[in-house]
Structures are given as C-alpha cells and as structure tokens.
Amino acid sequence: MNVILILIDSCNRHYLSPYGCSSVKTSNIQELAQRGVTFTNHFLGSAPCMPARRELMAGRREFLWRGWGPLEPFDYPLALECRKLGVVTQIITDHYHYWEAGAHGYLEYFDGSEMIRGHELDYWKTTPQPNEPDWVKAINKHRPGWGSRYYRNVAHFKSVEDFHSPTVFRKAAEWIDANAGLLGKQPFYLHVESFDAHEPFYVPEPYRSMYTDDLNPEYTCWPPYQNQEQRVAFLRTTSIAELDYIRAQYKGKLTMVDDSIGLLWQAMDRQKLWNETMVILTTDHGHELGEAIHSLDEISEDGRDHTLRCPFGKQHPHYLSHSNIPLIVWHPELANDGRRIDAITCGVDLYATILEALGHKLPPGPHSKSILPILSGESPGREFTYWGTFGAGICCTDGHYVLLQGANSEAPLYWYSAHLRAPRENGVKCGRFIPGVECPVWQIETENRFSFPSILYRRDDPVFEERNILNEYPDVAAGIRKRLRQAIEEDGCPAEQFDRLGL
C-alpha cells in the first residue's frame, strides 16, 4: 500500500463542495469525495501551522506543553518511521516555515524533498521592485512592508503555472511519473503540501475575478490579524464591500488549488495507482474571513465581532468555522463509496493512520489513533476531542455541544521542550516533566497574559450564528468540563494547566 497525503493550508471546509458549498468550484476535491469518504467531525488539535504539523509528523499533541517550534529529540518522526518500513518518502511543499529557524526537523528525515520558494514572507528574493502594483500598496497600507516583501518573491510570475499551488501539484505529478520504475516494487509515502489557500489571497486571472466584479484597486487581499492594533485600524476603515472582495480572492485561490490537484489525479490515472494507494486530503486549520460580521458598527474596541471572534485568522476562541476541518479519504480496500462518516477524529490521528496503512504495527505516537478501524467498521471513533493554541484557552466537543473554555491570566504557564529557546537568568528548570518521555526537558517559565470568558454552544448551531448558552445550561458545561479534565489528564497534561484553564 502507498499513501499520498495532500495538505491544503488554511482550507475552510464550508467552502468545499463535499461539505455542501455550491458557490465555489472544487470539482477535483469533489471527485476524491465521490471515490472515498468524507469525515464530518474531524477537528484540528494544536494551532496554528507548525504545532499542527508536529501533531501530524510526531503523533503527539502539542499546545498544552509548548507552541510553535521544531520536532523534539524524543519524537518519532513520521518519515523516519516510514523509512524503517522500507517505504520511499518524498515531500513536495512551498510551506516555507519548514526552512525557517526554530521550525526545523520536519524535512530532514524524508528520502527526498522538493521545496518551492517564495510564499508569504519567505526569505528568498532581495531585488527591489520600484514599480509596485496597486495590490501591493493596498497590503502595505495595513501591513507595512509585508506586501513589498511578498512581491519581491513573485514579481517574476508571468502565468498561472508560475504560482505556488500549481507548481506544487505539478511537481508532485512529475515525481509520480519520474518514479514509475519503483511504483509497485516498493511502497511510497508522498507528502504534498500547498501553502495556498493561505494568505496573501493574491491570485491571477481567471481566479481574481471569478467570484467578484468589484476589483477596486484600494482593496487589500491580506487583512491584518496578528497585530491587534493593525487589526482594529483595518476594521475601522474597511467596508462590507472590501470584506466581500477578500472572501472572493480566497475562493479564487481555493479554486486554483483545486484545479492544480487535477494534475495529481491525472498522474495517478497514468500510473494506475488508485487500486494500491491511500489518499488523504486535509488541512492544518481553517481561516476566519470576516463571515460573522453583519455591520462594522458591531466591532469591539479590541477588534472582535459579536461572537467574540477575531474576524480574521485562527485565534482563540476556536469556533468550528476554522477548527472543524476537512478530511476526505480514499482507501482502495476499505470504505470508499462516497459515504459520509460522522465519527470524531482529530489531526493527530493521521500519524498512526499513515503508519498503519504502510504496515507499522505499533505507532509510537502517544496521542494518535488510527482511523483505519473506523473505515473498516470496527470502531466508532473517538467520543470526545479537544483543541487549542499554546497559552490561550482550550476547546472541546462531545459531538453535541462545543465548549470554548477561557483561561486565567493570573495562573502560571510553562513551556516544555528539550530546546532552550533563549538564555534566561531564572525561571528555567530541567527534569523529566513529560509522562512517558525519559529525555530531560526544560521547563521554561512563560509570560501568561491570556484571559478570556468561556462560550458554550450547540454543535448544530449555524456556522457564524452560534449562540452562547453557557449561563442557560450550567450542568451541560460542568459535564463537558469533567470530560475535558479526564481527557487532558489521560494525555499527561502539565499540572499547572488545570488551574490556568479553570479545570
């Protein structure tokens, strides 16, 4: 059995046709759903980008122990475990965080890697571009200098084929064709990862005008959200029309990704791979696009909408709009008839799934559970799962309700890692702080500023119209908090997190 993993960054499931969207063209993703199965209750684990990738590539939940960073010395990297099985491994990606300082260890164990340069703030091109187009100036207005840096990387693009996601999937198709000699003789794991549909939502024609006629040159395709001051300033000066334009550019980028995926399907057809290859399509997290905003007058002083969301990005509170993520799977020997599966799964589960599909008997990831027993009908899946971001709140669901649990900024917070991120005079201890890990790690005192109220709502509330029923159903909230305490305790959660998270 071979495995191909397709990871589309920042992919909102409510913009995909397998999940009911009829306004965005995603026909190649729809084709995979018709071949295989669509999971409806798949959730992220640790957000954002690199924390989600550590869960995928190490099978270990992250956000209760640490945040964005490299693989740990005590991890069992997915690619290394594959190689122990005699599996050929290849990664093709434009996700430039992999080659940034502080996020290493993810690529090094693959047999081969193809790195497509220049997305977002990749440190690639330095040549000044004196004649910046309007869309770059519009980005710089709210993100000073960011548009210019990105433009240096993409100024030479002449056609759709030059853009990142078409290049990623073209290279993946080329790898399949070039390695036809080993196909059928030696199993492979092909990791195809597109940073699109991540921002900036800059796309060429025909995608730029595919979902809008309003191409005002002053509109940005990269609204700010990481910096609260910039976010508030943008939301105070934007318009509903500009928000519509931003969503239209995101839709265009998603369709560009989908069209590019077709190149991979064609290569699989040419090499007759469908009957011996498992295909997994998913994302790391979704991305809020201001969909909950009805009126700009409702934006709060700290730049949140009436649901308490950050209107853009993927910050706490992690509503299902960006935490209930797509998972579409084709397996030639198991469930593969276009059905929908409602079992609860989460991002960390793909580690054990991939290894089991390739023949690994005992996946060493401590928190990962293979979904193959769900596909075979032998398991109903998880009954409960949780997710979050390091240093923020914690979110969970039992399939009926969703609790977005707040946090207490007065409680201590520690970062646990074998990597000491920076020299410190105090607030650092070394010891065996992680259950099941014999390797000593640093316990690093970390500033805790995050404070936020809790939110409870029904799982079946319409997306972007969720209603907080916490005060109406205190017994429900108490029951979910009890299950949450049990779940994180079973996973070895650091003791101080129980106090910080009000558990």
Secondary structure as UniProt FT lines:
FT   STRAND          2..8
FT   TURN            9..10
FT   HELIX           13..15
FT   HELIX           17..19
FT   HELIX           27..35
FT   STRAND          37..43
FT   STRAND          46..47
FT   HELIX           49..58
FT   TURN            63..65
FT   TURN            73..74
FT   HELIX           78..84
FT   TURN            85..86
FT   STRAND          88..93
FT   HELIX           96..99
FT   TURN            101..102
FT   TURN            108..109
FT   STRAND          112..115
FT   TURN            120..121
FT   HELIX           134..142
FT   TURN            144..145
FT   HELIX           146..154
FT   TURN            155..156
FT   HELIX           160..162
FT   HELIX           164..178
FT   TURN            179..185
FT   STRAND          188..194
FT   TURN            196..197
FT   TURN            205..210
FT   TURN            217..218
FT   HELIX           228..237
FT   HELIX           240..270
FT   TURN            271..272
FT   HELIX           274..276
FT   STRAND          277..282
FT   STRAND          288..289
FT   TURN            291..292
FT   HELIX           296..298
FT   TURN            301..302
FT   TURN            306..307
FT   STRAND          312..313
FT   HELIX           320..323
FT   STRAND          327..330
FT   TURN            332..333
FT   STRAND          340..346
FT   TURN            347..348
FT   HELIX           349..357
FT   TURN            358..359
FT   TURN            366..367
FT   HELIX           372..375
FT   TURN            376..377
FT   STRAND          385..389
FT   TURN            390..391
FT   STRAND          394..397
FT   STRAND          401..405
FT   TURN            409..410
FT   STRAND          414..417
FT   STRAND          428..431
FT   TURN            435..436
FT   STRAND          441..445
FT   STRAND          455..458
FT   TURN            459..460
FT   TURN            463..464
FT   TURN            470..472
FT   HELIX           474..490
FT   TURN            491..492
FT   HELIX           495..500
FT   TURN            501..502
//
